[in-house]
Amino acid sequence: MKVEQLFTGCLAEMAYYIESNGEVAIVDPLRETEPYLEMAKANNAKIKYIFLTHFHADFVSGQYDLAQKTGAKIVFGPNATAEYDIYNGKDGEDFPLGGGKLTLIHTPGHTMESSSYLITDEEGNTPCILTGDALFIGDVGRPDLAVKQGTLTEADLAGHLFDSLRNKIMTLPDDIIVYPNHGAGSACGKNMSSETFDTLGNQKKTNYALRADMTKEEFIVEVTTGLKPPPQYFPNNVKMNKSINTSIDDVLHKGTTPLDPATFKEMSEQKDVLVIDTRSKEAYTEEGTVSGAWFIGIDGSFAPWVGALVTNIQQKIIFIADDETRVNEIVTRFSRVGYDNTQGYLAGGIKNWKAQGFDVDKIGSISAAKFAEMLAEGSMEKPTDVRKESEYLSEHVKGVENFPLDDINANFAEIDTSKAYFLHCASGYRSLIASSIFKANGVENVTDVRGGFKDLKETNAPLTEYVCPTTLL
């Protein structure tokens, strides 16, 4: 039995390719179908099943398109309903695959259809289990995404998750390998490890949620405490994963349309079109960009930030790329979180734009040392830290306000467009995104701090640490 974990760093997502004797199962596929088709073809194998651990909230999965191209059966757990044909597996049901099998284990809690898949190889051994978002490495799935008003609370879901873990997963042998659907960086849990697999025995020792003496009441409190609201695009992705969407091939065809500078300029000036600059931080800062463009660099956590910040999933988008060979990849990444309305890209890039005589906008940029110097002199109007509140509370520069990028849409009314802002994050990616959005929304004087808090810690800027209050006995 061949089990291959396919890790996608941008989404911190793991899909799985499982093969035995020429038959293949794909588990939790991404939107694009070609990688799975090519893997099966290279191994002279046929895709028989497409298994989903649950309806994903943080990306649009590719089961429908993949099934259309292969004839494979789409399998969900109990309680799942969709616009397309699916097979609802039963708890404990076996699905033969070559000389082995996958067994569906219904593990509700993250969602009610949530299921894990136990793999049995050709020798009858059970080397691993695919746990989806029920059990992560170091964490468990958040129980608030499938709340149904009036019928199902996050406490109810957490209770189901406790039972699933204790009665279905923790009873398996300690040497079984746990393969989850997400790792560190995903918003589907609170504190996932950067490791992408582990033995169940080690998770019992190290994962807070699997503590042997934990009561159900303690578990519910633990997993529901400290949950931040999920990114705004999550409900949209769940809806898309239950629906028949535009074919990924059609999305790619439209989105990779080259637009000459004159056409790009005309479209960029339309109110219903958003320009996103996907280039490197250096190219964006040094070369400038099209007026009104947002920076979201393709080499960072691109798709999650698009989903978190672009509030309309139907938004018309045109984009700027560093390298035209990456245009297909960029459109694919937009589509992974459901942004299917990409209209094309700037042919020839920003150099061609300039060659046609069109103006560029630039974001101001200073070093961390210069920021510290100006802060000490008191010559800065609005020094601002755009990291998450938890990062800010952990440690920050004294005298600097917190304005998390995550909440920029909800809090933009608090910004005084007449003031000069100096923005930093941890290393410079998020602050440049925030700077571009500030600029696009009327803040003329905005400056990005290169290197962010990482570099600021190496200066003489005064730092403050959060001290947890103690209880006096």
N, C-alpha and C positions, 0 to 999 in steps of 0.2 A: 504494500500500500504506500503510495507516494503522497505525502502531505506537504504542500508548499505554501508558506505564508507570504503574501504579497503586500508589502508595507508601502503606504503612500504617506510620505512625511508631511505634506501640506495639510492633510486632514487628520494626521495621526490615526489613520484607518488601516485595518488589516482585513483583506479578503483572502480566500483560501482556494487553492486548486488541489483537488484530491482525485487520484487516479488509481485504478486497479484493473489489470487485464483488458485494457483498451476502453474502459468506461470511465467517465469523468463526472465529478460533481463540483460545481462552483458555489462557494458560500459567500454571501454578502458582496456581490459584484459591484464595482464602480459603474458609472454611467457609460463609459466607453467600452465597446464590445471587442475591439480588435485584439487586445492582449490575450484574452481568453481563447478566442478563435485560433490565434497563432500558436498558443501553447498546445492546444489539443491537436492541431494539424501537425506540429513538429513531432508529437509523440504518437502519431497515427491513431488517435483516439477520438471517441465521440462523446460530446457533452450530453449526459443523460438527465441530470437533475440540476436545478438551480435552487439552492436552499437559502432562505432568509431567516436570520435569527429574530428579526422583528422589523416593524416599519421604522426605518431610520429617520432621525430628525435633523441630523447635521450634514447629510449629503443626499443627493438623489441617486438611488441605486439603479442598476441597469438590467434588472431581470426581464422586463418586458421585451426590450429590443433583442436581448440575447436569446430569449425563447423564440422570438419570431425568426431568428436566423438559424436556429439549431433544432427546433422542435422539442427542446428539453422541457420537462415538467417543472413548473414553479411550485415549490413547497413552502408553506408557512405553518406555524403552529396553530393550535385551537384559537378560536375567537377572531381570526383575521378575516377581513372582507376587503375586496378590491374590485375595480371596474373591469379587470381582465380575469382570465381564467386562472385560478389557483387551486392547488390541492391542500386541504387542511389536514395536516398530519395529526395523529392521535398521540397522546402521551405513551411512550414505550413502543411506538411503531417502528419497525425495521424497514430500511430502504436498501435492498441489495445493490451492491456496486462491484462489478467484477467478481473477485474472489472474497470480498469483504462486505461490509455493510456500514451504514450510518443509522443510529438509533435516535429518534427524536425524544428529548426529555423536556417536557413543558416546565419552564422556570419563570412564571409570571412575577412581576414586581417592578422592573423597569418599565415595561408595558405589559398588558394582559395577554398578548399573543406571544410574548417573549419565550423563545425556546433555545435550548442548547442541543448540540449534536455529538453523541458519543461515537467514536470511530472504532470499529473492530476490524483488524487486519486479516489477511488470508490464513494465518495460523490460529485465529480465534483470540488473539490478544487485544486488549483495549489500551493502546498507548497514549491516547490523547482525547480531550474533549474540547469542542469549540463552544465557548460560553457566551458569545455575543456581548451584550451589555449587561448581563446578569452579574458576572464576576470579572473584574479587571485585575491586573497585577497591582496589588497594593490598595485596591479600592473596589467599590461596587457601583452599579449604575444608579444614577439619580432617580428618585421615585416621584418626580413632580411633572414629568413631561406628558404623561397620559391621563392626567387628572380630568375627570368629567364632572362638570358642575352639577351638584346636587346628588350625585350617585357614587363618586369615587374620589376620595381625597388622597393627598400624598402620604398621609399616615396609613391609609388602607393599602396603598401600593407597597409601602415600606414593609408592612406586615406580611404581605404576600411574598416579598423578596426574602425576608427572614426565613419563611417556611421553605422556599425554593432552595436556598443555600443549605439550610440544615438537613432537609429531608431528601434532597435530590442530588446535590453536588458533593457536599462534605462527606457523604457515605461512600464515595468512590475511593479506590486505593490511593494512598499517599504518593505513589510514584507516578501517577498519571500526569501528563503534561496539560496544563491549562493554556489554551489559545484564545484570547479575547478578541473583540472586534476593534478596540481602540487602545491607544496608549497616551502618554503624557502630551498635553497640549490640547486634547479634546475637551469640549465643554459638557460631555455626557457623564462626567464624574467630577469629584472634587479634588482628588489628589492622587492621580494615577502615576505609576512608576514609568520610567523611561524604558524599562525592560518590556519586551513584547511577548514573553512566555515564561512559565515557571512551573515547578511541580506543585501539585495541590498540597502536599505535605509542608512545603516551605511557606505557602500562602497561609496555611493554618497557623503557622508560627508568627508571621510578620504582618498579615493583613488585619487591620484593626477590626474590620467588620466580621471576621471569622473567629474572633476570640471565643474559646470554648465555653467560658462561663458567662457569656453575655446573654442577658434576658431579651425577650422580644421587645419589651418596653424600652430597654436601654438602646437596642438596635434602632428602633424607630426614631428616638431622639437624636441619636448619633448621625444617622444618614440624612435626616431632614434639617439639621442645624447648619447654618452657614451657607445655605444654597443661594446663589445669586440668580436673578432672573435669567432664563435662557436667552441666547441671541434671538433677535426678532425674526430671523428667517426660519427658525426651527418648525413652527406650525406649517409654513408653506411647503417645506420639504416633505413633511409627513403626508400632506395632502397630495403632493405630486407622486409620492411613492405608492399611493393607493389608486392612482389614475393612469390613463394612457396619455403619455406626453408626446411632444414633437420628437420625431426620430433623431437620435444623436447625429446621424449622417446629415440630415437636413440642417440641424443647428450648426454643424461644422461648415457646411457648404456656404451658408449665409454669412456666418461670422468671420470667415477668412477672406471676405471680399476686399481687394485692395482699393483704397480710395485716394485719388490724387489730392494734392494739397488744397486746391480750390474747392473741390467737393467736400473734403474734410472740414474746411473752414466754414463753409455754408451750413453743414450739418451741426457743427459744434456750436453755432450761434442760435440753434433752435432750442426753445425752452424745454422741450421734452426729450432732449438728448444729453447724455452725460459723457464727458470725455474722461477716460481713466488712463493715466500714464503708468505703464507697467515696467519701465526701465529700472536700471540700478539706481541706488541712492546718489551715487557720484554723477552719473550722466544727467539725472534729473536736476541736481543742484547746479552743476557746472554749465550745462548747455541751455537750461531754461526749458519752458514747456508752453503749450498752447494755453491761452487765457481761459481761466475757469476750470482747467483740468484738475482732477484729484490724482494724487500719487498713491498707488498701491502696488508696490514692487512685486514682480512675479517670483523673486527669489526669497521672499519672506512667507509668512502665513497668509498667502494671497486669498484663497477661496473663503476661509472663515472671515477675513476682514471685509471682503466684498459683501458677504451675507449679513454681517453685523451692521454695516454702515449704509448700504444702499437699500433704502426702506421699501422701494417698489420692486418686487421681483420681476415685473414686466418692463422694467426700465429699458429704454433704448440706450445702448452703449456703443460708443466707438472708442478705439484705443490706440495707444502709441507703444511700439515695441522697440527694444534694443536691436533685436536680431529677427529678421523676417523668417528665419527657419524655425522660430519658436511660436509663430502665429497660431498654428494648429494646437499646440500645447496650451496657449493662453485661452483660446476659445473653449477648449476642453475643461480647463479649470473653472471658467465661468459657469459652464453647464453642470459641473459637479455639485454645485449648490443651487441649481435651478435658474440661473440667469441665462436664459436661452435667446434673449433678444439682442445679442450682439450684431451690429450692422456692418462691421468691417474695421479695417485698420489703416493708419496713415502710411501709404506707400512711400518707400524711401526714407521713412523716419523723420526725425526733427531736422536733419541736415537738408533734406529735400524741402521741408517747410520753410527753412531760412533761405534756401536758394531761390525760392519763389518770391522772396521779399516780405514775407509775413513776420510780424513781431512775435516775440516770446516774453513770457512772464518768468521772473525768477524769485525764489524764496531766499531771504537773507540767511546767512550761515556764519556761526562763530564757533570757536573752539571752546572746550570746557574751561580751559584756563582763563580765557577772556571773559566768559560768563562769571566765573568766580571773582574776577577782578572788578567787573562792573557791579556785581551784587554787593561787594564790600564797599564800593564807592557810593552806593545808594542811587546809582544812575539808571536803574531799570524800573520801568513802570509796572510790568506784569510778568514777573518770572513765574513760570507755570510748569508743573510736573504732570504729564498726561498718562502716567502709569496707572494700573489698577489701584483702588483704594487700599487693598491689603498690602501691596508693595510699598506704597507711600507710608502707611502706618508702621511698617517694619523698619524703615530707615529712609530719611529724606534730607534735603538741604534746608536748613532753617531759613524762614522768610519766603519760602516758595509755596504757592498754593497748589492744591490738587484739583485737576480737571480731567478725569479719566476719559481716554479716547472711546472706550466702550460705551459711554453715556453721552457722547457728543450731540447726538440728535435730540435727545430729551432735554439737554441743558443749554442749547446754543443761545437761547434768549438771554442767558446770564452774561454773555460776552459783550464787552463794550468795544464796538468797532472803531472807535476813535483812539483807542489806546494802542501802545506798542507792546506786543507779546513776545516773550522769549520761551520757547517750548523745548522740553527735553523728556525723554523716556528712559528706558534702561540702556539701550545701545544706539538708538538713532532711527530705527525703522518706524515705530509708531509716532514719534514726534514729527517726522516728515509727512506722514499721512495727515496728522492733525493740522500741521502748518498749511498744507495744501487746501484742506477743507476750510480753514479759517480764511485764507486768501480768497478762495472761490466765493465765500459768503460775505465779502465786504471788509475784511480786516486788512488794511493796506500795509500796516507795519507789523510784520510777523517774521521772527527769526528762529531758525532751527539751531539747536546746540549739538554739534557733532560729537559722537561718542557717548552722549547721554550720561546717565548716572554712573555708569561704569568708569568713565573718564573723570567725572566730577569727584569721585572718591579719591582720586590721585592728586587733587588740588588741595588748596587750603580752605575750601568752602566749608563752612560750619555744618556739621551733620547732627541730626537728632534721631534717637532710636526710641521705638515704642517700648514702654515698660508695662508689662501686664500687672494690673493692680493686685495687691495681696489682700487677703482677708485677715483682719485682726481677730485673734481668738481671745 
